[in-house]
Amino acid sequence: MSQPFRDHYFHRAKKERYLTRSVYKLQEIQKKYKLLRRGSRVLDLGAFPGSWMQFIGEATGPKGRVVGVDLKEVEHSFPPHVTTMQRDVLEPGLEEELRRFGPFDAVVSDMAPSTSGVKVADSARSALLFETALHLARRLLVPRGHFLGKIFQGSEFHALLREIKGEFDFVKVIKPDATRKSSKEIYILAMRFKHPFQGSRKPRE
């Protein structure tokens, strides 16, 4: 088993009792763009092991609602306003299940595929997960809601970016400081959703 990546952010996470260093990517984005607000309802896709949920739970406060979804079971203990679900985001019935907690003020996705080392294949799998998160955001966001999604840079990236720019008032491509230098991952932040999703588009098969 490979050793965890130990750097400034790793040790800081341990000291501040966050589950992983990835929390500082979201923290940096929140500090600059105010994606999360007190009392907000937030959907966290790819939530395992739970560091983003820890931070979102703090940012939204006890009057908010946080729902985290991941293939893996999130075992960390959270306050009552935070709910975890062990589900596959590609399951057809997930959207209806999530409607019980929504609509959401923000949808965030830190989902990433298991990498093969083949750049084209990995970026295609990442794009599919990103599109799935975006599809759920279209279906579950309130008007003027926000979306944040991780994606690997690849051939699908620019087409997806153009699509998003037509649906949100503000769109920004971000590579947080806490991202490892060798990583191909970036985030697309899309704020102020223009309208509830009305069409029948679904992520491609």
C-alpha positions, 0 to 999 in steps of 0.5 A: 500500500502506498504511503499517504502524500505528506505535505503542509496540507496533510499535516495541517489537516491532522492538526485541525482534525479534518479527515483529508487534505482535500478540504483546503481546496474547498476552503480556498474556493469558499474564502474567495467566492462564498459558495456556501452560506449559513442555512444552505442546503448542499449536496456533496457528491463523491463525499468519501471520506468526508472532509468536505462534509466536515467543512460544509457542515461548519459553513452551513451551520445547524440550520443548514442541510448537508447530504453526502453521496459516495460509493464507499461508506462514510464512517465518520460521525457528523452532526444531525444536519449532515446526512450520508448516503452510500449510493452510485451516482449513476443509479437511475433512482438516485435523483428521486431519493435526493429530492427528499432533501432538496432543492439545494442551494449548492451542489459540489462534486469532488468525484474522480475515477479510479485512474488507469494511467491512460490519459484519454481513458481517465479524462473520459471517465472523469468527464462522465462523472462531471456530467453526471454531477452537472445533470443532478445539479440541473435537476436539483438546484434552486434558481440562482444556485451554485455548482462546483465540480472536479474534472480532469483536463481532456478533450471534453473539457472545453465543450463542457465549459461552453455549455455551463457558461450558457446556464450560469451567470458566473463561471470560473476555472480554478486549480486550488493551491492545495492541489498536488502539482502533478495532478491534472484535476481542475475545478469548474465553479459555476454560480447563479444558475439561470433557471431550473432545468427543463429539458430531458438531457442526460449524461451520455452513456 
